[in-house]
Amino acid sequence: MTYQEKKSIVSLISAIFIFISFCLYMYPQYPEGGLDSSETFRYWGFFVLTLTVVSIVAHIVISIIFNILFRITTREKEPSFADELDKLIDLKAKRNSLFVFIIGFVTAMGSLIFNPWSQIMFIILIASGFISDVVGSLSKLYYYRKGV
């Protein structure tokens, strides 16, 4: 298994772990008020912003730990360059990820038209962000295994 495949698997597992653990941490803090209270909006705003920051920091830390462990176990350095194939795979994976997120964003905005509860919009946005991250990692793994 190549370095890129291992990195994609670690990225996939870390994205799932970060999202599930953060949701389990935030679930008990859901406000008891009405569905459209200002406290509920504050909760969802805090949820989205905090998830974004925690996810970025955790991915950086996990990437550093992965590179250290990779170097210790294989006694190889991580590739210092990306050839055309790596760049093409990265672009295709980002395309797939952004496509999923854009569909989720449009669905979230459409939910405001048909659904009176705005919490559905936040849930769809958060879920589409998570699913797009997973799709990006799975796309990289697929393209490295099967080719472009």
N, C-alpha and C positions, 0 to 999 in steps of 0.2 A: 504494500500500500504506500502510495507516495505521500510526501509531506502535505501537499494541497488537499488530498483526500482526508487525511487525518485531521487537518485543520478545519475542514468543512464539517466533519463529524463532531468535533469538539464544539464548534460554533452552533450546530444544531442542538446538541444536548444542553449547552449552556443557555441558549435562548429559551428552551422549554423549561429548564429548571428556574431561571430567573423569573419568567412570567408566572409560573405556578406558585412559586414561593412568595412573590410579591402580592399576588391576588389573595393568597391565604392570609398574608399579614394584614392586608387592607380590608378584607371582608368584615371582620368584627367591628370596624370603625364606621360602618355605614350608618348614616343618621336615621333616627327613628321618625323624623317629621314627615310631612306630606311629600307627594311625589315631585312637586315643583317648588319646593321651598328653597330659599337662598342657601340654606345649609347643605342641601343636596347638591346644588351647583358648585359650591365651594369644595365639597368632597370630591366630585368628579374632576374639577380643575386641578386639585391637589394630586389626585390619583394619576392623571395623565402626565403632569409635569414631573412628578416624582418618579414615575415609572421610566420616563425618558432619561432622566439623569442617572438613576440607579442602573438602568440597562447599559448605558454608555460606559459608565465607570466599571461595571462588572465585566463587560466584554473586554475592556482594555486589560484589566487585571487577569482575567482568564487567559487572554492571549499571551501575556507576559509569562504566566506560569506554564502555559503549554510550550512556549519556546524554550524555557529553561529545562523542563522535563524532557522535551524532544532532544535537546542537545546532550543532556546527561545520559539518556538511555541509548541513543544511537551514535553518539560521538560525532555527529555531523552538524554542520551549521545549517540554518535555514537558508533557502535559496536567496541570494542577494539581488537577483534580477528577475524580471518577469518577461518571458518571451511573448511572441505574438499570440500563441495559443492561450497562455494564461490571461492575457488582456482580453481576448475574444470571449473566453469563458466567463470572466468577471463581468464583462459588458452584458452578455446574454443573461446571466443570473440576476444582475441589477434590473434589466428590462423586465424579466418575469416578476421580480419582487415589486417593482413600481406598478406594474400592471395590476397585480392583486390589490395593492394599496389604493390605487385610483378607483378600482371597482368598489372597494369597501367605502371609500370616501363618498362617492356618488350615492351609494346605497344609504349611507348614514344621513346625507342631506335629504334624500328622498323619504327617509323615515320620518322626518319632521313634517312632511306634507300629509302623510297618511296616518301617523300615529300621534296621539295627543301627548304622550310622555316623552320628554326630551332625554331621559336616561337611556332610552334605546339607542339614540344617536351616539352617546358616549360609549356604550357597550360595543356598538358596531365599529366605531373608530378604533377602540383599543384592540378588539379582536382582529380587525384587518391589519393593524400594525404588527401584531404578533404573527399572524398567518403569513404576511409578506416576508417577515424575517425568516420564518421556517421555509417558505418557498425559495427564497434566495439561497439558503444553505443547501437545501435539497437539489436545487438546480446546479449549483457548483459541483456537488458530489456526482450527480448524474452525468454532467458534461465531462468531468474528469474520467469517469468510468467508461462511458459509451463513446465519447468523442463528440466533436461539434457537428 
